[in-house]
């Protein structure tokens, strides 16, 4: 088996296997993602010169405040050929294969490059959670491609000026798709100052600073100016802010099966396999959640414009598909009021907050065992509580257990073991540090948010590549190659 890992024939066979998996998955039925209507709506709005999900529904259509333009532009470009979602899926399948090829280049350095490449391809075969997003209208596959391209440019060689420009361009593209990448160039600058040897530290700092400055010019600055032009507020990220997502993250483990009619209406809190609270406790927390939102609504009522009040009942007619788009002043007021409530909850229960964030850090990698909800409660009513169902039949049980089992083994075991190997041989991993930087950054930046394992999907392939290299490193250490000559 080990000898087979060293053959290029095996590599071609494994690549063919990945292509076959993509074709088979393409042939399966694909239920629309929860965000499909909104992303398609933004792309449609762009086609008519209005960045809004409400084009053709409301006049005037309120300009979006929640998302950057990157993925809708991608959908618009693909849609210029055909409006069928299948073409988007085909384009994302190509992006997924391109991601694999880029990583093959990244891991194909040093001794036994083919062995590393084949190990990576083998470990990627069961990663069904990555394939799932290839055939969903979500930006995760595009972001996976840009993430691996970004790491390739960081780790590359050649002309410094050309690489600096390319690095800034790719970073900016990633920012326009997912603004969460905003602080990554700064993260790299600081991490290199900490980990790079003194002999090259100054040169790396100069390079990283230059790429950071150019990235700011190409990404956050023009988006901030767009916000200023459209909404009257200069902000380098969407005006909706991250406070509401952090708020959902704090409440999430205390409201299993309950839904919300605030901000993102008809969203609900998933139930963890082993819930943190019992039914009575959850019901009490749901009352506290409603009381909190009564305070938020009271504090922000004055920021609502006449147009907000006019749009509210009209938007409610489409609330199962499209999210509410509020005025800039109301959006900013909500973000500030929610952030204030978040800070108060953290101050009141710091140990609870830290404990839940540690759990969130684990769950960002390991998919929950998802039991279907028979009843979700969206509005508090006396005696009405959520009801948890059970998978119906073997197929449903496999569908619930398989994602948990695969991610628990791949990342629940693989990542801690990877950290152990890095500590054992830190010098070797300095050369691979940019892969580790991006994995660590996207993981850490999402820990304060609501628990959604898809947040780390863009770096799943990179993390698997690191685990594969660590496995091969371990094998090489056990069987050193003797050189005779």
C-alpha positions in Angstrom: 0.0 0.0 0.0 2.8 2.4 0.9 4.6 1.7 -2.3 1.4 2.5 -4.2 1.2 5.9 -2.6 4.5 6.8 -4.3 3.2 6.2 -7.8 1.9 8.9 -10.2 -0.5 6.3 -11.6 -2.2 6.2 -8.2 -2.4 9.9 -8.2 -4.2 9.9 -11.5 -6.6 7.1 -10.3 -7.4 9.2 -7.2 -8.0 12.3 -9.2 -10.3 10.3 -11.4 -12.2 9.1 -8.3 -12.8 12.6 -7.2 -14.1 13.5 -10.7 -16.5 10.5 -10.5 -17.7 11.6 -7.1 -18.4 15.0 -8.4 -20.4 13.6 -11.4 -22.4 11.2 -9.2 -23.2 14.0 -6.7 -24.2 16.3 -9.6 -26.8 13.7 -10.7 -28.4 13.6 -7.2 -31.4 16.0 -6.5 -30.3 19.2 -4.7 -32.7 21.0 -2.3 -32.3 24.8 -2.5 -30.1 26.2 0.1 -31.7 28.6 2.7 -29.8 31.5 1.1 -30.4 30.6 -2.6 -33.2 33.1 -3.1 -31.3 36.0 -1.5 -28.1 35.4 -3.4 -30.0 34.9 -6.7 -32.0 38.0 -5.8 -28.8 40.1 -5.4 -27.4 38.8 -8.7 -30.7 39.7 -10.4 -30.6 43.1 -8.9 -27.0 43.6 -10.1 -28.1 42.7 -13.6 -30.5 45.6 -13.4 -28.1 48.0 -11.7 -29.5 47.8 -8.2 -27.8 45.8 -5.4 -30.9 44.6 -3.7 -32.8 41.4 -3.2 -36.0 43.4 -3.6 -35.6 44.4 -7.2 -38.9 43.9 -9.0 -40.8 43.5 -5.7 -40.4 46.9 -4.0 -40.0 50.3 -5.7 -37.6 51.8 -4.8 -35.7 48.6 -3.9 -33.7 49.2 -0.7 -30.0 48.7 -1.2 -28.5 45.7 0.6 -26.6 46.2 3.9 -25.8 42.5 4.7 -23.5 41.1 2.0 -20.6 42.1 -0.1 -20.7 41.8 -3.8 -18.3 39.0 -4.6 -20.5 35.9 -4.8 -23.5 37.7 -6.4 -21.1 38.9 -9.1 -20.0 35.3 -9.6 -23.6 34.2 -9.9 -24.2 37.1 -12.3 -21.3 36.1 -14.6 -22.4 32.4 -14.7 -26.0 33.6 -15.2 -25.0 35.6 -18.2 -24.5 32.2 -19.9 -27.6 30.4 -18.4 -29.9 31.1 -15.5 -30.1 27.4 -14.6 -28.7 26.6 -11.1 -27.0 23.5 -12.7 -24.6 25.7 -14.5 -23.6 27.3 -11.2 -23.0 23.8 -9.7 -20.9 22.8 -12.7 -18.8 26.0 -12.3 -18.4 25.3 -8.6 -17.4 21.7 -9.4 -14.6 23.1 -11.6 -13.6 25.4 -8.8 -13.5 22.4 -6.4 -11.2 20.4 -8.7 -9.0 23.5 -9.1 -8.8 23.7 -5.3 -7.6 20.1 -5.2 -5.0 20.8 -7.9 -3.7 23.9 -6.1 -3.3 21.9 -2.9 -1.5 19.1 -4.8 1.0 21.7 -5.8 1.3 23.0 -2.3 1.9 19.6 -0.7 4.2 18.4 -3.6 7.3 20.0 -2.1 10.1 18.2 -0.4 10.8 14.5 -0.3 8.2 12.0 -1.5 5.9 14.6 -3.0 3.7 12.1 -4.8 3.2 10.2 -1.5 2.0 13.5 0.1 -0.3 14.2 -2.8 -1.8 10.8 -2.8 -2.4 10.8 1.0 -4.2 14.1 0.6 -6.4 12.8 -2.2 -7.3 9.7 -0.2 -8.2 11.6 2.9 -10.4 14.0 0.8 -12.5 11.2 -0.6 -14.9 10.8 2.4 -15.2 14.6 3.0 -18.8 14.7 1.9 -19.5 17.9 3.7 -17.2 19.7 1.2 -19.0 18.1 -1.8 -22.3 19.1 -0.4 -21.5 22.8 -0.7 -20.3 22.4 -4.3 -24.0 21.8 -5.2 -25.5 24.6 -3.1 -25.9 28.3 -3.8 -23.5 29.2 -1.1 -20.1 31.0 -1.5 -18.1 28.3 0.4 -16.8 26.5 -2.8 -15.7 29.8 -4.3 -14.1 30.8 -1.0 -12.3 27.5 -0.8 -10.7 28.1 -4.2 -9.7 31.6 -3.3 -8.3 30.5 0.1 -6.1 27.9 -1.5 -5.0 30.3 -4.2 -4.1 32.8 -1.5 -2.0 30.3 0.4 -0.2 29.3 -2.8 0.7 33.0 -3.5 1.9 33.5 0.1 4.1 30.4 -0.1 5.3 31.0 -3.6 8.6 32.2 -5.0 9.6 34.6 -7.7 9.4 38.3 -8.3 8.6 40.1 -5.1 6.7 43.0 -6.6 4.6 40.7 -8.8 3.8 38.4 -5.9 2.9 41.4 -3.7 0.4 42.7 -6.2 -1.1 39.2 -6.9 -1.4 38.6 -3.2 -3.3 41.8 -2.7 -5.6 41.1 -5.6 -6.4 37.5 -4.4 -6.9 38.8 -0.8 -9.2 41.5 -2.1 -11.2 39.0 -4.1 -11.6 36.8 -1.0 -12.7 39.8 1.0 -15.4 40.7 -1.6 -16.7 37.2 -1.3 -16.4 36.9 2.5 -15.5 40.1 4.4 -14.5 38.0 7.4 -11.0 37.8 5.6 -10.5 41.5 6.5 -7.9 40.9 9.2 -6.1 38.0 7.6 -3.3 40.0 6.0 -2.7 41.7 9.3 -2.8 38.3 11.0 0.0 37.1 8.7 2.1 40.2 9.3 2.0 39.7 13.1 2.4 35.9 12.9 5.5 36.2 10.7 7.0 38.7 13.1 6.5 36.1 15.8 7.6 32.9 14.0 10.0 33.8 11.3 13.7 33.8 12.0 15.5 37.0 12.7 17.5 36.8 9.5 14.4 37.2 7.2 12.0 38.8 9.6 12.5 42.4 8.3 12.2 41.3 4.6 9.0 39.4 5.4 7.6 42.3 7.4 8.2 44.7 4.5 6.6 42.3 2.0 3.6 41.6 4.2 3.1 45.3 5.0 3.2 46.2 1.3 0.6 43.5 0.4 -1.5 44.6 3.4 -1.5 48.2 2.2 -2.4 47.3 -1.4 -5.1 44.9 -0.1 -6.8 47.7 1.9 -6.8 49.8 -1.3 -8.4 47.1 -3.4 -10.8 45.6 -0.8 -12.0 47.4 2.3 -11.4 50.9 1.1 -13.7 50.8 -2.0 -16.3 48.8 -0.1 -16.2 51.5 2.6 -16.6 54.2 0.0 -19.5 52.3 -1.5 -21.2 52.2 1.9 -20.6 55.9 2.2 -22.1 56.6 -1.2 -25.1 54.3 -0.8 -25.8 54.5 2.9 -24.1 57.6 4.1 -21.8 55.7 6.5 -18.1 54.8 5.8 -17.6 51.3 7.0 -15.2 48.7 5.4 -17.6 45.8 6.2 -21.4 45.5 5.8 -23.4 47.8 8.0 -25.4 45.0 9.5 -22.4 44.1 11.5 -21.6 40.9 13.4 -23.4 41.7 16.7 -26.6 39.8 15.7 -24.6 36.7 14.8 -22.7 36.9 18.1 -26.0 37.3 19.9 -27.4 34.2 18.2 -24.2 32.4 19.3 -24.7 33.3 22.9 -28.3 32.2 23.0 -27.9 29.1 20.7 -27.2 26.4 23.3 -30.0 27.7 25.6 -32.8 27.7 23.0 -32.8 24.2 21.3 -35.6 24.0 18.8 -36.8 27.6 19.4 -37.0 30.1 16.5 -36.8 33.8 16.3 -39.0 36.4 14.7 -36.3 39.1 15.3 -33.8 40.3 12.7 -33.5 37.1 10.7 -37.2 36.0 10.9 -38.0 32.3 10.9 -34.5 31.3 11.7 -34.3 28.7 14.5 -31.7 27.3 16.9 -30.6 23.8 16.1 -30.7 21.2 18.9 -27.4 19.8 19.9 -27.3 16.0 20.2 -26.8 16.4 24.0 -28.7 19.6 24.8 -27.3 21.9 27.5 -30.7 22.7 29.1 -33.9 20.8 29.8 -37.3 21.8 28.4 -38.3 23.9 31.4 -35.0 25.8 31.4 -35.2 26.4 27.6 -38.7 27.8 28.0 -37.5 30.3 30.7 -34.5 31.3 28.5 -36.9 31.9 25.6 -38.8 34.3 27.8 -35.6 36.1 28.6 -34.7 36.2 24.9 -38.0 37.9 24.1 -37.5 40.4 27.0 -34.0 41.2 25.6 -35.5 41.9 22.2 -38.2 44.1 23.7 -35.4 46.2 25.1 -33.6 46.3 21.7 -36.8 47.2 19.9 -37.5 50.0 22.4 -34.0 51.4 22.1 -34.1 51.4 18.3 -37.7 52.4 17.6 -36.7 56.0 17.1 -34.3 55.0 14.3 -36.9 53.5 12.1 -37.7 55.7 9.1 -41.0 56.1 7.4 -39.8 53.9 4.6 -38.9 51.1 7.2 -42.5 51.3 8.5 -43.9 51.2 5.0 -41.7 48.3 3.9 -42.2 46.1 6.9 -45.6 44.6 6.0 -44.6 44.3 2.3 -41.4 42.4 3.2 -43.4 40.2 5.5 -45.1 38.7 2.5 -41.8 37.3 1.3 -40.2 36.5 4.7 -39.8 32.8 4.1 -37.5 33.5 1.1 -35.9 36.9 1.5 -34.4 38.7 4.6 -35.6 42.1 5.7 -33.6 45.0 4.3 -33.7 48.0 6.7 -32.6 51.6 6.4 -28.9 52.4 7.2 -29.7 54.3 10.4 -32.0 51.6 11.7 -29.5 48.9 10.8 -26.7 50.7 12.6 -28.9 51.4 15.6 -29.8 47.7 15.8 -26.2 46.6 15.6 -25.2 49.0 18.5 -28.2 47.9 20.7 -27.5 44.2 20.1 -23.8 44.7 20.8 -24.6 46.4 24.1 -26.8 43.5 25.1 -24.0 41.1 24.2 -21.5 42.9 26.3 -23.9 42.8 29.3 -24.5 39.0 28.9 -20.7 38.4 28.7 -20.2 40.5 31.9 -23.0 38.8 33.7 -21.9 35.2 32.9 -18.2 35.3 31.8 -17.5 31.6 32.5 -20.6 30.5 30.7 -19.6 32.6 27.7 -16.1 31.2 27.6 -17.3 27.6 28.1 -19.8 27.9 25.2 -17.1 29.5 23.0 -14.8 26.6 23.7 -17.6 24.3 22.7 -18.3 26.4 19.6 -14.6 26.0 18.6 -15.0 22.3 18.5 -18.4 22.3 16.7 -17.0 24.6 14.0 -15.2 21.4 12.8 -17.4 18.6 13.9 -20.9 18.4 12.4 -23.7 17.9 14.9 -25.8 14.7 14.9 -28.9 16.4 13.5 -32.2 15.1 14.6 -35.2 16.5 12.7 -37.4 19.0 14.6 -41.0 17.8 14.6 -42.1 21.2 16.0 -40.3 24.5 16.1 -41.6 27.4 18.3 -41.2 30.8 16.7 -43.4 32.8 19.1 -43.8 32.2 22.9 -47.2 30.6 23.8 -48.1 29.1 27.2 -47.4 25.4 27.3 -46.0 25.2 23.7 -42.5 23.7 23.5 -40.3 22.4 20.6 -40.6 18.7 19.8 -37.5 16.7 18.7 -38.1 13.9 16.1 -36.0 10.9 15.2 -34.6 9.9 11.8 -37.1 7.7 9.9 -35.4 4.5 8.6 -31.8 3.4 8.0 -31.2 6.0 5.3 -32.2 8.9 7.5 -30.1 7.5 10.4 -27.0 7.3 8.1 -27.7 10.8 6.9 -27.7 12.0 10.5 -24.7 10.0 11.8 -22.3 10.0 8.8 -21.4 13.7 8.7 -20.7 13.6 12.5 -18.6 10.4 12.2 -16.6 11.6 9.3 -15.8 15.1 10.7 -15.2 13.7 14.2 -12.5 11.4 12.9 -11.1 13.8 10.3 -10.9 16.9 12.5 -11.8 15.9 16.0 -8.9 13.5 16.0 -6.9 14.7 13.0 -6.4 18.4 14.1 -5.2 17.6 17.7 -2.8 15.1 16.3 -1.6 17.6 13.7 -0.9 20.1 16.5 1.1 17.4 18.3 3.2 16.8 15.2 3.8 20.5 14.7 5.1 20.8 18.2 7.4 17.9 17.6 8.9 19.3 14.4 8.3 23.1 14.4 11.1 23.8 12.0 9.5 21.8 9.1 6.2 23.5 9.6 7.6 27.0 9.4 7.8 26.4 5.6 4.1 25.4 5.6 3.0 28.1 8.0 0.6 29.9 5.6 -1.6 26.9 5.4 -1.7 26.8 9.2 -2.2 30.6 9.4 -5.4 30.5 7.3 -6.8 27.5 9.0 -6.2 29.0 12.4 -7.5 32.5 11.4 -10.8 31.3 9.9 -11.4 29.1 12.9 -10.6 31.7 15.6 -12.5 34.6 13.9 -15.7 32.5 13.8 -15.6 31.3 17.4 -17.7 34.3 18.8 -20.4 33.7 16.1 -23.3 31.3 16.0 -22.3 27.7 15.6 -22.3 26.8 11.9 -19.8 24.3 10.8 -20.0 25.6 7.2 -17.9 28.6 8.4 -14.7 26.4 8.3 -15.6 24.7 5.0 -13.3 27.0 3.0 -10.3 25.6 4.8 -11.4 22.0 5.2 -9.3 20.9 2.2 -6.2 22.9 3.5 -6.6 21.3 7.0 -6.8 17.8 5.4 -3.7 18.6 3.4 -1.9 19.5 6.6 -3.0 16.3 8.3 -1.9 14.3 5.2 1.6 15.9 5.3 1.8 15.1 9.0 0.9 11.5 8.4 3.6 11.2 5.7 6.1 13.0 7.9 5.5 10.4 10.6 5.9 7.6 8.2 9.2 9.0 6.9 10.5 9.4 10.5 9.7 5.7 11.1 11.4 4.5 7.9 14.3 6.8 7.1 15.7 6.5 3.6 19.3 5.3 3.6 21.5 6.9 0.9 24.4 4.8 -0.5 27.0 6.3 -2.6 
